[in-house]
Amino acid sequence: MFDADETIAAVASAPGGAMRGIVRVSGPCAVACVEELLVDGGQRAALRNLSQPNRLAVALRLPQFATPLPCDLYCWPGVRSYTRAPTAEIHAVGSAPVIDAILEAVCRQGARPARPGEFTLRAFLAGRIDLTQAEAVLGVIDAADRDQLQTALKQMAGGLAMPLGALRSDLLDLTAELEAGLDFVEEDIQFLAREDLVRRLSAASAAVEALREQLGSRGEAVQVPRVAIVGAPNAGKSSLFNTLVGRYAALVSPQAGTTRDYLTARLSLGTLPIELVDTAGVADLALDRIDEAAQRATADQARTAALTLLCLDAAQPPSARPRNATTTRQIIVWTKADLAPHREAAQVQVASDLHVSATTGSGIERLISAIVAHLQDAAPGEVVATTAARCRDSLARAAYALSAAVEQALGRHGEELIAAEIRLALDELGQILGAVYTDDILDRIFSRFCIGK
């Protein structure tokens, strides 16, 4: 573990030349380290007497330069800084030799170079942020597009921490009430009605399950949403895949069952990157073991995709056509629109229908717009990928414990057993937020940070 009693310093701005560069110093001696570099005695006195965060225009004496270096000094002398320790930021001209000289001078005055992620780690250890917010800081740094940036900023502002914290607080209160009743088990005192217990446990269980579903399709290695094309054999899935990808990537044949495995391709729909998946056709009866395995793979891809495109053959009779999407993560796409009689097409046309033709290109732009709109609408509920990967197992165990607690409450089991299950759920939620942590967990998270953050 890092020693929070040491004063640390690092370059906090991006590498390379710029109008401004930043050197950040934090720790008990942060103000004193900077004070020793100031040329003017009045500036040193002003810095020493600061009691509130402030900005000072100062000049630094650096041995590498013959003249004093003018810069802006932002100072947090108390606990109102990011790390809840005295902190100073020196803002100077963004020349690499200048910034390096400032960092070297600060370290000569007693600071040591910060390790990767050490400023954010100190903020976490001081209670300024929780573990999900710390991971969101890394999400902001690593964001590859505007959507990922917005997701990370929302999580950093407490989009995940606040609901999880409220849930954990409710469960702590519930545990306290249950255990208070156990202390007076021989008395005729009821601290918590069984109906109220079942209601509160059910609400907590539903909240965890909703969060599990929210994180279910997120993975550490998958930074873009997956869109799976599914449907019956020979429904035009591979033709649609090739049209969206813009090249002949999937084998197309009039014979049903040509695709026996799934294919993937990365592409951008406007500014939205996606991973498109072409799957094997799903029939009512598998023909052989290979076909059965292909259909299982299709089911797996559909389950983990952010969105599925259900392809239906518009050339088939109206009686053979299902009408509605089966989930909110699905769009119905009527393929082979160029082969469908105009009379039949008019009979099935409703506002939500999407008729496309891979041959003529008809309806493809409308389909692309629908995919983008759906994925963008779903984006605010997401979290950064590193958080999703870390939290998935903890959420599964918390959900299992709360489900067991609900069953025990409904079965009129002893309250000590119910309290034990709730405590298991609390431990798992505590690991997500960082209320319960180990050095190994912190090392895995903060070792990914760059120096200065």
N, C-alpha and C positions, 0 to 999 in steps of 0.2 A: 504493500500500500504506500501511497505517497504521503509525505509528511506535510500536513497543512500548516505547520508552524514555520516553514521555510518560505522565503520570498522568491517568486518565480518571475521570469520575464521571457518574452518571445515577440517575434514579428507577427502582428495580427492582421496585416493586409496581404493581398495577393502578391505573389512573386512577380518581378518585372517592373519596368519603369511606369510611373504614374504621376499625376499631379500631387497626390498626397500618399504618404506611407505612415503606418502606425506601429509603434512599439508599446506593448501592454505589459504592465508590471503589477503584480498582486501579492499581497502577503503583509505580515506585520510591519516590515521595514520598507514597504513600497514608497511611501512619501519621503522617507529619509534618503533612500537611494537616489531619487530624482533631485532632491534638494541639494545634494552635494555637487550636482552638475550645473546649477544655475550660476550665472555670472554676477547678477545684481543682488546685493544684500537685501534690498527692499523686497525683491521677488521671493527670496528665501524666507523672509519673515512673513510675507503674505501667505505663502504655502504652508508654513508651519502653523499658522493661526487659523487655518480653514477648519470650520466645524460642519459645513454643509457641502454637498457636491457643487463644483464650480469650474469655470474655465478661466485660465490665465494665459496672457500673452507673455512668453518668456524667451530667454536666450540661453543656449547651452554652451558650455565650454568643453570642447572635444579636442584631444591631443592631435588628431589627424588633420585638423583644420586650423588655419592661422587666425581666422576671425570667428566670433561667436555665431552660433547657428540659431536664427529665429525660428520659433515653432509655437504651436498652441499646446497647452497642457490641460488636459481634462482630469480632474481629481475627485475621487470619492473617498474622503478620509475616514468614514465610519463603516457601518454595516449595510449601507444602501447600494452596494455595488453588486455586480453579477455573481461574484464569489462570496459575498457577505464578509469580505475582508477589505482592508484599505487597498485601493486600487488607483493606479495612474495610467493614463494613456498619453503618449507623446506623439503628436501629429506634426510631421515635418514634410519637406519636399520628398516625393516618392522616388528618390534615386537609391539604387541598391547599396552603393558604398556609404551613403549618408545613413541609411537605416541600419546597416550593419555596424557602423561606428557608434550609433546611439545604443544599440543592444550591447555591444562590447563594453561601453562605458558604464551602463547600468549594472552589468554583471561584476565589473570591478568594484562597485560600491557595496556588494554583498548579496545581490540576487544570483540565482542560478538559472540556467536555461530550462524552460518548461518542457515537459515531455508531451507527446501527442495526447490531445484531449484533456490536459490537466486542468485548464481553467473550467471547463464544463464539469469535469469530475468534482472539482471543489464546490461548484454550485450545487451539484447533486448532494454531496456529503453534508453541505451546510443547510440543506432543506429548501434551497431556492427553487429547484425544479425536481420533478420525479424522474424515474428512469425512462418513461415513455417520452417525456419532453426532451431529455438528453439525446435520445435516439433521433428525435425530430430535428435537433440542431444538425446532426450529421446528414439527415435527409435534405435539409436546406442546402448544405454544402454540395451534396452529390446530385441534386435535382438535375435531370436531363432535359426537362421541358417545363412549360408553365403549369401544367396540371400537377406534376410531381411536386413542384415548388408550393403550390396552393395546398396540397395535401399535407406537406411537411409543416407549413406555417400554421395550419389549422390544428394539427396535433401539438405543435409547440405552444399554442395558445391555450391548451388544456382540453382539446376536443375529445381526447380519449381519457385523460387523467381525471377530469371532473366527473363523468358518469361512473367510472370505475371507483373513484374515491367515495362518491355518494353511496354506491352499492356496498362497498366495504364497510362504511360507517353504519349503514342500516343493519348489516349482518352482525357487527360488533354489538350494537344495541340489542339485537334479538338474542345474542348469546348471553349478554348480561342479564336479561330478563329471565331466560331459561335457567341460568345457574342460580339466580336469586330464588327462584321457586324451589330448586333442589335443596337449598339451605333450610327451607321451611316445609319440607315434604310431610312432616308429621303434623303440621298445623293446617287448619281449614282455611288456607289463604291461596287464592288463585291469582298469580301475577300475570298470566297470559292465557287467554282463552284459546282452546284448540283450533277453533275456526279461524281466529286471527293469525295463529301460527301457520296454518296451512296456506292462508292467503298471502302472507308475507314471504314465505318460502317459495311459493309458486311464482310470485312476481320476480324474485331474485333469480330463480332458475330460468325463467323466460328471458330475463335481461342478459344472462350469460350466454344462452343459446343464440340470441340475436347477434351478440358480438362474435360468437364463433362463426356464424354464417357470414358475417361481414368480413372476417379474416380468412374464411375458408379457401378462397381461390387465390390468396396472396402468397407468394413464395419469395424467398431471399434471392433466388436466381432469376425470377421472372419479373421484369420491371415494366412490361407492357401487358395490357389486357389480352386475353385469348378469346377468339371468336371461332366457334366450332360450327361447321356446316354438317347437318345431320339430315336423315331422311331415308326413305325406302330405296332399295336397289333401282338403279336406272332412273332416278328422279332428277337428274341434271346437276348433281352436287359438284362433280369434278369439272364440268363445263363452267359452272359459276365460279369455282375456285380459280380456274385459269383466267377468267375474265377479270376478276378482282385483282389478281396478282399481276396481270398484264403480260403473261408469257405462258407457254405451253409447259406447265409444271406437272400436271396430273394426267395420267393416261385416260383417254375418253373412248368409249366403245358403246355401240348399241346393245351389246350383250350385258345383261344384268350381272352384278357381282364382280365387275372388273377390278374395283378397288378393294383389296383385302387387308390393307394396313392403312394407318392414317399418315397424311403428309402435312408438313407445316411450312409456312413461309412468312417472313417479316415484311411488312409494307406500311406505308403511311397513307391514311385517308385524310387528305388536307394536311393539317399539322398534327394529327393524332396517330401515333405509332400503334400498331396492333400486331398480333401473331394470329394468322389465319390457319385453321386446321380443316383439312378435307378428310372425312371419316368414311369407313366402310358402310354400305347400305345395311339397314336393319330390317330383317324380314321376320314374319311370324314364326318361322321354323328354320333353325340352322341346318344347313345341308351336310356338314361334316365338322370335324373338330377344328379345322383351320377356320371355317366360317364362324364357329362358335367363339373362338378366341378373338376374331376380328370384331364381332359384335360386342364382346366384353370391353375391348379397347375403345370402341365407339362410345359405350356407356360411360366409361371413365373420363373420356375427353369432354363429353357433354356435361358431366357432373362438376368438373373443375373449371369449366369455361366461364368467363365473365358474361358471355352472351352466346346463345345458340341461334343459328338460322335453320329453321325447319323447312326443308325443301319439299314442296308438293307439286306433282305433275299437273299443270293446268290443262293438258290435253286429255286427261282422264275424265270419265263421266262425272257430273256433279254429285251423284250419290256416293262416290268413292272419296270425296274430298272432306276432310275434317275442317271445321270452321275457325276454331280459336286456338291461340297459343295456350300451352298447358302451364307455363310459369311466367313470372314477370321478367325472367332473363331470356325470353325467347321471342323471336320475330318470325312470323309465317311468311315464306317467300314462295309465290306461285311461279314455277319455272316453265320453260318452253311456251311462253306466252304467244310466240309467233305461230305455234302449231294448234293453239286453241281456237275453235270456232268463235266468231265475234258474238254470236247469240249466247253461247254458254258463258263467255267471259263477262257479258253484261249481267247475266243472272247472278254471278258470284261476287261481283264488284261491290265492296263496301269500303268505308273510309280507311280501315286499318289494313286492307289487302295491299300486297306489294306484288305486282305482276312484272316479271323480268324475262328477258330473252338474252341468253349468252350469244346467240347467233347474230341478232340485230343490234344488241346493246340497249334495247328499249328497257326503261325502268331501272337501269343500273345506277344512275346518279341519284335517283330517289332512294334506292336501297342504301347507298353509301351515306346519305344524309341521315337516314333512320338509324344506322349503326352508330354514327358519330353522336347523334342526339342521345341515344340510349346510354352509351358509355360515359358521356359527359354528365348526364343526370345522375349516374351512379357514383361518379368520382368523389363527391363530398363525404360519402360514408367510409372511405378507405382510410388506411393508415400507411405509414411508410413500411417498405418491404422488410426491413430488418426487425421492426417491432412485430410484424405478423409472424415471421419465422420464429422469433424467440418465444412469443406468447402462446402459440398454438397448443402445445402440450399442456401448459398450465391451465388454459381455458378448458381443455377437454377434461382434465382432472377435476377442476372446480365444478363443471357442469355435472359430472358423474356424482360428486359428493352431494350437491344440492338436490339432484334427482333422488338420490337415496334418502336424503332427509325428508323430502316431500312424501315418499312412500311410507317412511316410518311414522310420520305425523298422521297420515291418513289411516295407517294400521293401528293407531293408538299405542305405539311402542313407547318405551320410557324416554323421558326428556333428556336423560344423560346420553343416550345413543344419538339423539337428534343433535344435541350440542356438539358431540364429537365430529359428526359429519360437517357441521357448519364450520368448525375450526379447521378442518382439512381444506374447505373451500377458501377460508380466509387466508391460509398460508399460501395457496396458489395465487390468489389475487394480490397478496402482498409481494410475491416475487415479481409480478408484472410491473407493479408500481415502484418497486425498489424498497418497500418497507421491510422486506426480507431479502437479503442478498448475500453473496459470497464474493471473495476476492476474484475467483475464477470468472464469475459472471461479469464483474466490472472490467476485468482485463480484456475479455472478449469484445466488449462493447467499445471501450474507450481506446483500444489499440488501433481501431480503424480511423480515428480522427487524425487530422493533420496538426502539426505543431502550431500553437497560437490560438487554438479554439478550445 
